[in-house]
Amino acid sequence: MSFKNFKVVPKLIFGRGSFSQLDEVLAEERKSENDFVVYVVDKVHQGKELENRIPKKEQDLTLWVYVDEEEPTTKQVDELTNQVKAHSNNNPVSVVGIGGGSAMDLAKAVSLMLTNPGGSAKYQGWDLIQNPAVHHIGIPTVSGTGAEASRTAVLCGPERKLGLNSDYTVFDQIIMDPELIASVPTDQWFYTGMDCYIHCIESLEGTYLNEFSKAYGEKSLELCRQVFLEDHPEKDDKLMMASFMGGMSIAYSQVGACHAVSYGLGYVLGYHHGIGNCIAFDVLDEFYPEGVKEFRQMLKKHNVTLPKNICKDLPDETIQKMVKVAKSMGPLWHNVYGDGWEEKVTDEMLTELYRRI
């Protein structure tokens, strides 16, 4: 039997106000006066206080990114990579992703594509990346996706929605400053946080469960309950840790039915990952009865209303496209059913599920 040789983020700073240490961290990478850093920053911070706090030097490059699709695209990654190459003949000494999961995934992907030839679509899959990435740093300003902890950069390509999954994708450094997530709009805070909650439910109820993923998943779930049911006074700190630990939990297990169904909603209908998960999870009572029941309590407590009946009257061919995407997520269904999952995950079962959404 072969065990997963799992790479973790080697350096991590946690604490309120820790963003101010970014300059110090980057100073270790800058060896000469011409060395430059690329900041990949969520456009939501443009013109806001955080922009003024970025320790940008004259030679550095800031790429403002906005993801209006459900996930970053391979096209977007390739365009950003070309902008960096046009900026200098040399590679940057670091690529810093500041924002939610999409901004961090874009930073990961750009750091990989600066050292690997060709377009990013050819690396969608597992362990296809050949060369180590440029040094890269993740700084979440929205918590829940676990992107800061994961070995994947989720991308929508011309053919499929699939991540750049490799040990080289993992950040070299992350800075987790709970002060940065304080101003996130309620809906976004909720949907992204639920990504973390759902990670834990899927991991803890899956066939891949082991004591490693269980330890992280149980603690992450406990923190999610404190944040979304108890409204704990230190909820930002707790959500940031829940996100990291949820990411660690699925790294040594797997997500499940909700993420598989959500991938179909995202790829075909363009729903962002967080809200897509919430819409899918709300119809999965038969898979995760206790989790769905608790999720609905959280929805009610935070006055969040999910879109309903979005698939009810869609043409059959649109539903079939979503079914095809969901069905292709083999490892996720294996985590739900174990061996022989192919017999249970039929077109009829998935069609019926989507029609209920």
The 8 nearest C-alpha neighbors of each residue, nearest first, counted from 0:
[[1, 2, 3, 4, 207, 209, 251, 5],
 [0, 2, 3, 4, 5, 251, 207, 252],
 [3, 1, 4, 0, 5, 251, 252, 209],
 [2, 4, 5, 1, 251, 6, 250, 252],
 [5, 3, 2, 6, 1, 251, 166, 7],
 [4, 6, 3, 7, 251, 250, 166, 150],
 [7, 5, 166, 4, 8, 169, 150, 9],
 [6, 8, 9, 5, 169, 148, 149, 150],
 [7, 9, 170, 10, 171, 169, 172, 148],
 [10, 8, 171, 7, 172, 11, 170, 6],
 [11, 9, 172, 8, 171, 173, 12, 170],
 [10, 12, 173, 172, 174, 13, 9, 8],
 [11, 13, 174, 175, 173, 14, 17, 10],
 [14, 12, 175, 176, 174, 17, 11, 15],
 [13, 15, 176, 17, 16, 175, 177, 12],
 [16, 14, 176, 177, 17, 178, 13, 18],
 [15, 17, 18, 176, 19, 14, 178, 177],
 [16, 18, 19, 14, 176, 15, 20, 13],
 [19, 17, 20, 16, 21, 176, 174, 175],
 [18, 20, 17, 21, 16, 22, 52, 23],
 [21, 19, 23, 18, 22, 17, 24, 16],
 [20, 22, 24, 23, 19, 18, 25, 54],
 [23, 21, 25, 24, 20, 54, 26, 19],
 [22, 24, 26, 20, 21, 25, 27, 19],
 [23, 25, 21, 22, 26, 27, 20, 28],
 [24, 26, 22, 28, 27, 23, 21, 29],
 [27, 25, 23, 29, 28, 24, 22, 30],
 [26, 28, 25, 24, 29, 23, 30, 22],
 [27, 29, 25, 26, 92, 30, 93, 24],
 [30, 28, 26, 34, 27, 31, 25, 92],
 [29, 31, 28, 34, 32, 27, 26, 33],
 [32, 30, 34, 33, 29, 35, 28, 26],
 [33, 31, 34, 30, 29, 35, 58, 56],
 [34, 32, 31, 35, 58, 29, 30, 59],
 [35, 33, 31, 29, 32, 92, 91, 30],
 [34, 36, 59, 91, 58, 92, 33, 37],
 [35, 37, 59, 93, 91, 92, 94, 60],
 [38, 36, 94, 60, 61, 59, 95, 93],
 [37, 39, 61, 95, 40, 94, 62, 96],
 [40, 38, 96, 62, 106, 95, 63, 61],
 [41, 39, 97, 63, 64, 38, 96, 98],
 [40, 42, 98, 64, 43, 102, 63, 65],
 [43, 41, 63, 45, 44, 64, 65, 40],
 [42, 44, 41, 45, 65, 47, 40, 98],
 [45, 43, 47, 42, 41, 50, 49, 46],
 [46, 44, 42, 47, 43, 50, 63, 41],
 [45, 47, 44, 50, 48, 51, 49, 43],
 [48, 46, 44, 45, 49, 50, 51, 43],
 [47, 49, 50, 51, 52, 46, 44, 45],
 [48, 50, 52, 51, 47, 44, 53, 45],
 [51, 49, 52, 48, 53, 47, 45, 44],
 [52, 50, 49, 48, 53, 47, 54, 46],
 [51, 53, 49, 50, 54, 48, 19, 55],
 [52, 54, 50, 55, 51, 49, 21, 22],
 [55, 53, 22, 52, 56, 21, 51, 19],
 [56, 54, 53, 59, 57, 60, 36, 58],
 [55, 57, 59, 58, 54, 35, 36, 60],
 [58, 56, 59, 55, 60, 35, 33, 36],
 [57, 59, 56, 35, 60, 33, 34, 36],
 [60, 58, 35, 36, 56, 57, 37, 55],
 [59, 61, 37, 38, 36, 62, 58, 35],
 [62, 60, 38, 37, 39, 63, 59, 40],
 [61, 63, 39, 38, 40, 64, 60, 37],
 [64, 62, 40, 42, 41, 39, 61, 65],
 [65, 63, 41, 42, 40, 62, 66, 39],
 [66, 64, 42, 41, 67, 63, 43, 102],
 [65, 67, 68, 71, 64, 70, 101, 69],
 [66, 68, 65, 69, 70, 71, 271, 269],
 [67, 69, 70, 66, 269, 71, 271, 270],
 [68, 70, 271, 269, 270, 265, 272, 67],
 [69, 71, 68, 154, 155, 72, 101, 271],
 [72, 70, 154, 66, 101, 155, 75, 68],
 [73, 71, 155, 154, 75, 74, 156, 70],
 [72, 74, 76, 156, 75, 119, 120, 154],
 [73, 75, 77, 72, 76, 78, 156, 119],
 [76, 74, 72, 78, 73, 77, 79, 71],
 [77, 75, 73, 79, 74, 78, 109, 80],
 [76, 78, 80, 74, 79, 75, 81, 73],
 [77, 79, 81, 75, 80, 76, 74, 82],
 [80, 78, 82, 76, 81, 77, 75, 83],
 [79, 81, 77, 83, 82, 78, 109, 76],
 [80, 82, 84, 78, 83, 79, 85, 77],
 [83, 81, 79, 85, 80, 84, 86, 78],
 [84, 82, 86, 80, 81, 85, 79, 87],
 [83, 85, 81, 86, 82, 87, 88, 80],
 [86, 84, 82, 83, 87, 81, 88, 80],
 [85, 87, 83, 84, 82, 88, 60, 81],
 [88, 86, 89, 84, 85, 83, 90, 91],
 [89, 87, 84, 90, 86, 85, 83, 91],
 [90, 88, 87, 91, 84, 34, 86, 35],
 [89, 91, 92, 88, 113, 87, 84, 133],
 [92, 90, 35, 36, 93, 37, 89, 34],
 [93, 91, 36, 28, 35, 34, 134, 29],
 [92, 94, 134, 36, 135, 91, 133, 95],
 [95, 93, 135, 37, 38, 36, 110, 106],
 [94, 96, 136, 38, 135, 39, 137, 37],
 [97, 95, 103, 39, 106, 137, 102, 40],
 [98, 96, 40, 138, 139, 39, 102, 103],
 [99, 97, 140, 41, 139, 102, 40, 103],
 [100, 98, 141, 101, 102, 139, 140, 103],
 [99, 101, 103, 146, 102, 144, 104, 98],
 [102, 100, 104, 103, 99, 105, 71, 70],
 [103, 101, 105, 98, 104, 99, 100, 41],
 [102, 104, 96, 106, 100, 105, 101, 137],
 [105, 103, 152, 101, 107, 106, 102, 100],
 [104, 106, 108, 102, 103, 107, 109, 101],
 [107, 105, 96, 103, 109, 104, 108, 39],
 [108, 106, 104, 110, 105, 109, 168, 152],
 [107, 109, 105, 111, 110, 106, 152, 104],
 [110, 108, 112, 106, 111, 80, 107, 105],
 [109, 111, 133, 132, 107, 108, 113, 112],
 [112, 110, 132, 108, 109, 113, 114, 115],
 [111, 113, 115, 109, 114, 110, 108, 119],
 [114, 112, 111, 110, 115, 109, 80, 133],
 [113, 115, 112, 111, 132, 130, 116, 133],
 [114, 116, 112, 113, 130, 111, 117, 129],
 [117, 115, 114, 112, 118, 113, 119, 130],
 [118, 116, 119, 115, 121, 112, 120, 77],
 [117, 119, 120, 121, 77, 116, 112, 73],
 [118, 120, 121, 122, 73, 77, 112, 117],
 [121, 119, 122, 123, 118, 73, 156, 157],
 [120, 122, 119, 123, 118, 117, 127, 124],
 [123, 121, 127, 120, 119, 163, 124, 128],
 [124, 122, 163, 162, 120, 161, 121, 119],
 [123, 125, 163, 122, 164, 162, 161, 127],
 [124, 126, 164, 127, 165, 163, 123, 162],
 [125, 127, 165, 128, 164, 124, 166, 163],
 [126, 128, 122, 125, 129, 124, 165, 123],
 [129, 127, 126, 130, 122, 165, 115, 167],
 [128, 130, 127, 115, 131, 126, 167, 114],
 [131, 129, 115, 128, 114, 132, 167, 111],
 [132, 130, 167, 133, 129, 114, 111, 128],
 [133, 131, 111, 110, 167, 114, 134, 130],
 [132, 134, 110, 93, 135, 111, 92, 131],
 [135, 133, 93, 171, 132, 92, 94, 136],
 [136, 134, 94, 93, 170, 171, 95, 133],
 [135, 137, 95, 172, 173, 170, 171, 96],
 [138, 136, 173, 96, 147, 103, 95, 170],
 [137, 139, 97, 174, 173, 96, 175, 140],
 [140, 138, 98, 141, 99, 97, 142, 137],
 [139, 141, 98, 180, 179, 99, 138, 142],
 [142, 140, 99, 180, 139, 98, 183, 188],
 [143, 141, 239, 242, 192, 144, 139, 238],
 [142, 144, 192, 242, 195, 191, 145, 194],
 [145, 143, 146, 100, 194, 195, 191, 142],
 [144, 146, 246, 242, 243, 147, 148, 143],
 [147, 145, 149, 144, 100, 148, 103, 104],
 [146, 148, 145, 137, 149, 173, 243, 139],
 [149, 147, 146, 246, 145, 243, 247, 8],
 [150, 148, 146, 151, 147, 246, 169, 145],
 [151, 149, 169, 168, 165, 164, 166, 148],
 [150, 152, 164, 163, 162, 149, 168, 153],
 [151, 153, 104, 162, 163, 108, 107, 154],
 [152, 154, 162, 161, 151, 104, 163, 70],
 [155, 153, 72, 71, 162, 161, 160, 70],
 [156, 154, 160, 72, 159, 73, 70, 71],
 [155, 157, 73, 159, 158, 120, 72, 160],
 [156, 158, 159, 155, 120, 73, 160, 72],
 [159, 157, 156, 160, 155, 120, 161, 123],
 [160, 158, 156, 161, 155, 157, 266, 324],
 [159, 161, 155, 154, 156, 266, 162, 158],
 [162, 160, 123, 154, 153, 159, 124, 155],
 [163, 161, 153, 152, 154, 123, 164, 151],
 [162, 164, 123, 152, 151, 124, 122, 165],
 [163, 165, 151, 125, 162, 150, 126, 124],
 [166, 164, 126, 167, 168, 150, 125, 163],
 [165, 167, 168, 169, 150, 6, 164, 126],
 [166, 168, 165, 131, 169, 132, 128, 111],
 [169, 167, 150, 165, 166, 107, 151, 170],
 [170, 168, 150, 167, 166, 149, 8, 171],
 [169, 171, 172, 135, 136, 8, 137, 168],
 [172, 170, 135, 8, 9, 136, 134, 10],
 [173, 171, 10, 136, 170, 11, 8, 9],
 [172, 174, 137, 11, 136, 138, 175, 12],
 [173, 175, 12, 138, 11, 13, 176, 137],
 [176, 174, 13, 12, 138, 177, 173, 14],
 [175, 177, 15, 14, 17, 178, 179, 13],
 [178, 176, 236, 179, 235, 15, 180, 175],
 [177, 179, 176, 181, 15, 180, 16, 235],
 [180, 178, 140, 177, 181, 176, 182, 139],
 [181, 179, 140, 141, 178, 182, 177, 183],
 [182, 180, 178, 179, 183, 235, 177, 140],
 [181, 183, 180, 184, 179, 178, 185, 140],
 [182, 184, 180, 188, 181, 185, 187, 141],
 [185, 183, 187, 186, 188, 182, 189, 181],
 [186, 184, 188, 187, 189, 183, 301, 190],
 [187, 185, 189, 188, 184, 190, 303, 191],
 [186, 188, 190, 189, 184, 185, 191, 183],
 [189, 187, 185, 186, 191, 183, 190, 192],
 [188, 190, 186, 192, 187, 191, 185, 193],
 [191, 189, 273, 193, 187, 274, 192, 188],
 [192, 190, 143, 273, 194, 193, 188, 189],
 [191, 193, 143, 189, 195, 194, 190, 188],
 [192, 194, 196, 190, 195, 191, 197, 189],
 [195, 193, 191, 197, 192, 273, 196, 143],
 [194, 196, 143, 198, 193, 192, 197, 242],
 [197, 195, 193, 199, 198, 194, 220, 223],
 [196, 198, 200, 194, 199, 195, 193, 201],
 [199, 197, 195, 201, 196, 200, 254, 202],
 [198, 200, 216, 202, 197, 196, 201, 203],
 [199, 201, 197, 203, 202, 198, 204, 290],
 [202, 200, 255, 254, 198, 204, 199, 203],
 [201, 203, 199, 205, 200, 204, 254, 253],
 [204, 202, 200, 201, 205, 199, 208, 213],
 [205, 203, 201, 202, 200, 206, 208, 335],
 [204, 206, 334, 202, 335, 207, 203, 208],
 [205, 207, 334, 208, 337, 335, 204, 336],
 [208, 206, 252, 205, 334, 209, 253, 202],
 [207, 209, 206, 205, 252, 203, 212, 202],
 [210, 208, 211, 212, 213, 207, 252, 251],
 [209, 211, 213, 212, 214, 208, 215, 216],
 [212, 210, 213, 214, 209, 215, 251, 248],
 [211, 213, 248, 215, 214, 251, 210, 209],
 [214, 212, 210, 216, 211, 215, 217, 209],
 [213, 215, 211, 217, 212, 216, 210, 218],
 [214, 216, 248, 244, 212, 218, 213, 217],
 [217, 215, 213, 199, 219, 248, 218, 214],
 [218, 216, 220, 219, 214, 215, 213, 221],
 [217, 219, 221, 215, 220, 216, 222, 214],
 [218, 220, 241, 216, 222, 221, 217, 244],
 [221, 219, 223, 217, 222, 218, 216, 199],
 [220, 222, 218, 224, 219, 223, 217, 225],
 [221, 223, 225, 219, 220, 224, 241, 237],
 [224, 222, 220, 226, 225, 221, 227, 196],
 [225, 223, 228, 221, 227, 226, 222, 220],
 [224, 226, 229, 222, 223, 231, 228, 227],
 [227, 225, 230, 234, 223, 224, 231, 229],
 [228, 226, 224, 230, 225, 297, 223, 229],
 [229, 227, 224, 230, 225, 226, 297, 300],
 [228, 230, 225, 231, 226, 227, 224, 232],
 [231, 229, 226, 227, 228, 225, 232, 234],
 [230, 232, 234, 229, 233, 226, 225, 227],
 [233, 231, 234, 230, 235, 226, 229, 236],
 [234, 232, 231, 236, 235, 237, 226, 230],
 [233, 235, 237, 226, 231, 236, 232, 238],
 [236, 234, 238, 237, 177, 233, 239, 181],
 [237, 235, 177, 239, 234, 233, 238, 240],
 [236, 238, 234, 240, 235, 239, 222, 241],
 [239, 237, 241, 235, 240, 236, 234, 242],
 [238, 240, 242, 236, 237, 142, 241, 235],
 [239, 241, 243, 237, 242, 238, 244, 236],
 [242, 240, 219, 238, 244, 239, 243, 222],
 [243, 241, 143, 145, 245, 239, 240, 244],
 [242, 244, 240, 246, 145, 245, 241, 148],
 [243, 245, 247, 241, 215, 246, 242, 219],
 [246, 244, 248, 242, 247, 243, 219, 216],
 [245, 247, 145, 243, 244, 248, 148, 249],
 [246, 248, 244, 250, 245, 249, 148, 243],
 [247, 249, 212, 245, 215, 216, 246, 250],
 [250, 248, 252, 253, 251, 246, 247, 202],
 [251, 249, 247, 248, 252, 246, 149, 253],
 [250, 252, 249, 212, 248, 253, 247, 211],
 [251, 253, 249, 207, 250, 208, 212, 202],
 [254, 252, 249, 202, 331, 334, 255, 207],
 [253, 255, 201, 202, 331, 198, 249, 258],
 [254, 256, 331, 201, 257, 335, 258, 334],
 [255, 257, 259, 258, 260, 332, 331, 335],
 [258, 256, 260, 259, 280, 255, 279, 261],
 [257, 259, 261, 260, 256, 255, 262, 276],
 [260, 258, 325, 256, 262, 257, 261, 328],
 [261, 259, 325, 257, 263, 262, 258, 256],
 [260, 262, 258, 264, 275, 276, 263, 259],
 [263, 261, 265, 259, 260, 264, 266, 258],
 [262, 264, 321, 324, 261, 266, 325, 260],
 [265, 263, 261, 268, 262, 267, 266, 270],
 [266, 264, 270, 269, 262, 263, 69, 268],
 [265, 267, 263, 269, 264, 262, 268, 160],
 [266, 268, 264, 265, 269, 263, 321, 320],
 [269, 267, 264, 265, 270, 266, 263, 69],
 [268, 270, 265, 69, 266, 267, 68, 271],
 [271, 269, 265, 69, 275, 268, 264, 272],
 [272, 270, 69, 273, 274, 275, 265, 269],
 [271, 273, 275, 274, 69, 276, 270, 265],
 [274, 272, 190, 191, 276, 275, 194, 271],
 [273, 275, 277, 190, 276, 272, 271, 278],
 [276, 274, 272, 261, 278, 273, 270, 277],
 [275, 277, 279, 261, 273, 274, 278, 280],
 [276, 278, 274, 280, 275, 279, 281, 273],
 [279, 277, 275, 281, 276, 280, 274, 305],
 [280, 278, 276, 277, 281, 257, 261, 282],
 [281, 279, 277, 283, 282, 257, 278, 276],
 [280, 282, 279, 278, 283, 277, 291, 284],
 [283, 281, 280, 284, 279, 356, 355, 352],
 [282, 284, 280, 286, 285, 281, 287, 279],
 [285, 283, 288, 287, 286, 282, 291, 281],
 [284, 286, 283, 288, 287, 282, 291, 289],
 [287, 285, 283, 284, 288, 256, 335, 291],
 [286, 288, 290, 284, 289, 285, 291, 283],
 [289, 287, 284, 291, 290, 285, 286, 292],
 [290, 288, 292, 291, 287, 293, 284, 294],
 [289, 291, 293, 287, 292, 288, 294, 200],
 [292, 290, 294, 288, 293, 289, 284, 287],
 [291, 293, 289, 295, 294, 290, 288, 296],
 [294, 292, 296, 290, 295, 291, 289, 297],
 [293, 295, 291, 297, 296, 292, 290, 298],
 [296, 294, 298, 297, 292, 293, 299, 291],
 [297, 295, 293, 299, 294, 298, 300, 292],
 [296, 298, 294, 300, 295, 299, 227, 228],
 [299, 297, 295, 303, 296, 301, 300, 302],
 [300, 298, 302, 296, 297, 301, 295, 303],
 [299, 301, 297, 298, 302, 296, 228, 303],
 [300, 302, 298, 299, 303, 297, 227, 189],
 [303, 301, 299, 300, 298, 304, 297, 186],
 [302, 304, 298, 301, 299, 305, 186, 300],
 [305, 303, 302, 306, 298, 299, 307, 301],
 [304, 306, 307, 278, 303, 277, 274, 298],
 [305, 307, 304, 309, 308, 278, 356, 274],
 [308, 306, 309, 305, 356, 278, 310, 355],
 [309, 307, 311, 356, 310, 355, 306, 312],
 [308, 310, 307, 311, 356, 306, 312, 313],
 [311, 309, 313, 354, 308, 356, 312, 353],
 [310, 312, 354, 308, 309, 313, 355, 356],
 [313, 311, 310, 314, 309, 308, 354, 315],
 [312, 314, 310, 311, 315, 317, 318, 309],
 [315, 313, 317, 316, 312, 318, 310, 319],
 [314, 316, 318, 317, 319, 313, 312, 320],
 [315, 317, 319, 318, 314, 320, 313, 321],
 [318, 316, 320, 319, 315, 314, 313, 321],
 [317, 319, 315, 321, 320, 316, 322, 350],
 [320, 318, 316, 322, 317, 321, 323, 315],
 [319, 321, 323, 317, 318, 322, 316, 324],
 [322, 320, 263, 318, 324, 323, 319, 267],
 [321, 323, 319, 325, 320, 324, 349, 326],
 [322, 324, 320, 326, 321, 325, 319, 327],
 [325, 323, 321, 263, 327, 322, 326, 320],
 [326, 324, 259, 322, 260, 263, 327, 323],
 [325, 327, 323, 328, 324, 322, 344, 329],
 [326, 328, 324, 325, 329, 323, 259, 322],
 [329, 327, 326, 331, 325, 330, 259, 332],
 [328, 330, 332, 331, 327, 333, 326, 341],
 [331, 329, 333, 332, 328, 334, 253, 255],
 [332, 330, 255, 334, 333, 329, 328, 254],
 [333, 331, 335, 334, 329, 330, 255, 336],
 [332, 334, 337, 330, 336, 335, 331, 340],
 [333, 335, 206, 205, 331, 332, 207, 337],
 [336, 334, 332, 205, 333, 255, 337, 206],
 [337, 335, 333, 340, 334, 332, 338, 206],
 [336, 338, 333, 334, 206, 340, 335, 339],
 [339, 337, 340, 333, 336, 341, 334, 332],
 [338, 340, 341, 342, 337, 336, 343, 333],
 [339, 341, 336, 343, 342, 338, 333, 337],
 [340, 342, 344, 339, 343, 345, 332, 338],
 [343, 341, 340, 344, 339, 345, 338, 336],
 [342, 344, 340, 341, 345, 339, 348, 336],
 [345, 343, 341, 342, 340, 348, 326, 346],
 [346, 344, 348, 347, 343, 349, 342, 341],
 [345, 347, 349, 348, 350, 322, 344, 326],
 [348, 346, 350, 345, 349, 351, 344, 352],
 [347, 349, 345, 351, 346, 350, 352, 344],
 [348, 350, 352, 346, 351, 347, 322, 353],
 [351, 349, 347, 353, 352, 348, 346, 354],
 [350, 352, 354, 348, 349, 353, 347, 355],
 [353, 351, 349, 355, 350, 354, 348, 356],
 [354, 352, 350, 356, 355, 351, 310, 349],
 [353, 355, 311, 351, 310, 356, 352, 350],
 [354, 356, 353, 352, 351, 311, 282, 308],
 [355, 353, 308, 354, 310, 309, 307, 282]]
